[in-house]
């Protein structure tokens, strides 16, 4: 009698578990059932915002639901990311951040109201923006090798422009200093456009800018593009050599961009989002659009959930060391 009751008890548990799994499967199949929001921790019109809108447009078609892009700038991207971390973990709030807001901010800001490695689930890396060393037109160097030789002698009197501590241009300058073994000081501006404008005017020596924006500044002839900080040239700047063609072949700096969701989103929903993004990023039309924007589609590994999570963790650790070695202290120190 007792054995029979026990058997019926476990049978009921098994049926309940099966029902629960079935409900999860149905929920994943029904997802998404309403519009989504993609939070972008930058102002509208910038390089990351333009990428976010391109991704949201294509992803919306794949998911068959509208995706509203919301710009939530402030505190180097931390305001928008804090809002994303607090959002309901239902898969309807996405975050698109980059190397600065996601990896570097972990070391640049004290007492962040979230832990980027614990409070988010990485879905996929969605776009890599090659960076360019752009110098004033009359800078006494025509190549990265000549630039390095000059900087090693004149670093104290040089400067580079940034869009602020934690910005892509700032991080690029920190990385370049480390690669060349110099300490050129930064000059901070309210935005990347102002930094580039002062390079063009000859007020500062150089800036690190995205290949997509470097096209117009270099074509003006008021700026020289010395090197693509990577292992290959980019189609929109065919005459600018890659670092692999110089004495510094290991110099590599892309601004990677990643889609994440708040921790707690069901695995089936995260998998659905990753599959949709993978389809979007491997579409020839999207790849052509990226090429026209001067962007690169991330590697297959970085497009995966596991690979994007590893990229995020590795980059948090990498920038913690780079920023500490450069003497950059967290805000409020």
N, C-alpha and C positions, 0 to 999 in steps of 0.2 A: 504493500500500500504506500509506504513511504517512498519507495523507489519510483512508483508511478507518479506520485505528486511531484517529486523532484524532476522527473522527465518533463512533465507538463510545464513546470516552472521555467526550466531552461528553454523549452520550446517557445513559451511566451516571450522570453527575453530576446531570443533569436529573431522572432517575428517583428518585435518592436524595433530591434536594431536594423533589420532589413527595411522596415518602413521608414526609419529615419534616414538611411542612406538613399532610399528612393526619393524622399522629399528633397534632399540636398541636390540630387541629380536633376530633378524637375526644376528646382530653383536656378541651377546653373544654366539649364536649357532656356529658361524664361528670361535670363539676364542678357541684356538690360531691358527693363520694361518701361523705362522713363528716361528723360534727358540726363546727361552727365555734366559735371563741371570739371574743368581743368584749371587749376590754380597755377598762375605764373608769378613768381616773386620778383618781377621786374616791371618797369613802366612799359606802356604800349609803344611799339615802334622799334624797339631794340632788336638785336640779332636773335636773342633767345625767344622773344615774343613772336617774331616772324616765323621761327622754326615751330613754335608751339601751335600757331594757327594753321600751318601747313599740315602738321601731324593730326591736329584735331579735325580738320576738314576731311582728311582721308580716313581716319579712324571712325568718324561719324558715319560715313558711307558703309564701312565694313560692319559696324555694329547696328546700323539701321536705327540710330537714335541721334538726336542733336547733341552736340557737345559745346557748351558755352565756356569760352575762355575768359577767365577773370584775372585781371592784373591786380596783385596785392603786394606792392613794393614796400620797402622800409627795412632799416637795420640790416643792410647787406643781404636781403632776402629772408631774414629770420622771421619777419612778421607773417609773410605768406606761408612759410613752412610750419610755423606754429599753428596757424589756422588749419592747415591740412592735417596736422597731427591730431587735432581735436575733433576732426570730422568723424561722422559715423562710419564705422568700418563695413560699409555695405557695397563698396565697389562703385559708388556713384560720384565720389570725389577723387580726382586724380591730381597728382602734383608733377609738374615738370620743372626740375631743378638742374643745376649744372655743377661742374667741378668746384666752383667758388662757393655757391650757396650750400652745397651738400657736403663736400669734403673739407674745404679750407675753413669754413665757418665753425666747425667743431673745435678748432684751435684758436680762432680769432675772437670769439665771443665767450665771455664767462656767463655762467648761469642761464644758458639757453633753456627755454621751457619745454624742450624735447631732446631726445637722444636720437640722432639720425639713424643709428644702427639698430636701435631697439624699438623705436616707435613707428617705423615704416617698413613696408615690404617692397623691395625692388621688383619691378615688372620687366623692364627692358631698357637698355641704352638705345637711344633713338636718333642720335646725330652727333658727328664729330666735326668741329670747326677748326681746320688747320690755322695756325697763327703765324703772323708775319712780323719780322723785325723791320720796321719802317723808320728811316732816319731822315733828317732834314736834307734838302737838296745839296747843300754845300758841305755836308759832313765829309771829313777827309778819309773816307774809306769806301771802297767799291765792292767789298766782299766781306763775308763774316770773318774770315781769317785776318783781313786788314783791320776790321773793327775790333777784334779781340786784342790784337797787338797794340792798337791805339788805346783801348780801354785800360789795359794793364799799366799804362804809363800815365794816363790822364783821368782816371776814374774820379778823383777828388773834385775835378772841375766839371765833370759831366752830370747830366741828369736825364731822367726818363719820365714821361707823363703817364698817369694812370687815371682811371675813373673812380679812384678811392680804394682804401684798404679792403682787400678781399675781392676786388674786381678782377676780371680776367686779365686785364692789362697789368695790374699790380702783380698778380701771381706769375705772369709771364716774365716780368722784370726780375722777380725774385729767383725764378728758375734759371734765367739767363746769367744772372750774377753768379749763381752757384756753379753753372757749367763752365764759365770762363775764369772763375776764381777771382772775381773783382767785387767791389762794393760801390756801385753807382747808386746814388740816392734818388728816391722817387719824388716827383712833384704831383700832388693830388689835385684833381679837377672834379667838378660835379658830374661829369660824364665823359665817355670815351671820345665823343665828337669834339669837345673842347680841347682835350689833350692832343688829338690829331691836328686840330686847327693851329695850335701853338707850335707843333712840329713843322707844319707847312709854312708858318710865319718865321721860323728860325729861332723862336724864343727858347725852345728846349731841343735836346739832341735827338731823342727817339721815343717811340712808343711801340708796344706790342699790340697788334690789332688783328681782328679776324680777316681771313682772306676775302670774305664777302664784302667788307667795307674797304679793304685795302685797294680793291680794284679802282675805285674812283680817286682815292688820294694819290695813288702811284701814277695814274693816267694824267693827273694834273701837272706832273713833272716837278711839283714842289716837294715831293717826297720820293725817296729812293727805297725800293724794296730790296733789302740785302739778302734775306734768306727765308725760306719756308721752314719753320721749326718742326721738321719731320723727315721721314725717309724718302719722300717722293714729291715731285712738283705737283701743283694743282692746275687744273685746266683753265681756270679763270685768270691765272697769272703764269703763263707758260715760260716767261723769260726770267722768272725769279728762281734761282737754284734752291735745291733742298739741302738740308743740313748734311745729308749723307754724301753730298758732293764736296764737303769741306773737311777741315781738320777736326771737326767736332761732329762726327756721324751719329753719336748717341744723343745729341740734342733733339728732344722730342717734346712738343707741347701742343696738344689739341685741347680745345674746350669741349669735353664730352657733356652730353645732355641726357637726362634719364627720366623716365616716367616711374613714379612710385604711387603706392596707395597706403592709407593708414594701416598699421598693424592690426590684425584681427579679421581682415577680409578673408572670406572662405577660399580655400585652395582652388576649388573649382572655378571660382570667379577670377582669381588671379591668373589661372591657366588660360581661361577664355580671353582675357585681356592680352596676355602675351601672344597667344596664337593670332589674334586680330592684328596686333602691332607687327608681328613677323610677316604677315601677309602684306600689310601696307608697305613695309620697308623693302620687301623683295619685289614689289611691283615695278616693272620697267619705267612706267610713267613717273612714279615717285622718285626713282633713282635719277632720272633725267632732270627732274625738278631740283633735286639736291645738287646735281652737278652745276646747274645754272646759278644756284645760290652759293657755290663755292664750298659746299658741305660734303662730307663723306658718310656713307652708310656704315654703321658700326659692324665689327666682325660678327660672325655667327655666334661665337662664344659670348660676346658682350650683349647680344640680343636675347640671350636665354635668361631665364630667371636666376638660375644658379650663377651664371657668369656675370650678370649685372650686380648681383649681391656681392660677389667676390671683388669686382671692380670697385664698388663703393667702399668696402672695408679696406682694401689695399690702398686706395687713394686717401682715405682719412689718415691712415698711418704714415703714408708718404709725405703728405703736406704738413703733418704735425712735426716731422723731423726737419723738413725744408724751412719752415717758418721759424722753428726754434733756432736752427743753425744761423738763420739770417738775423736773429735778434728781434724778431717781430713779437711783441707782447700782446696778449689778449686785451680787448677793450676793457677799460676800467682798472688795468693793472697799475 
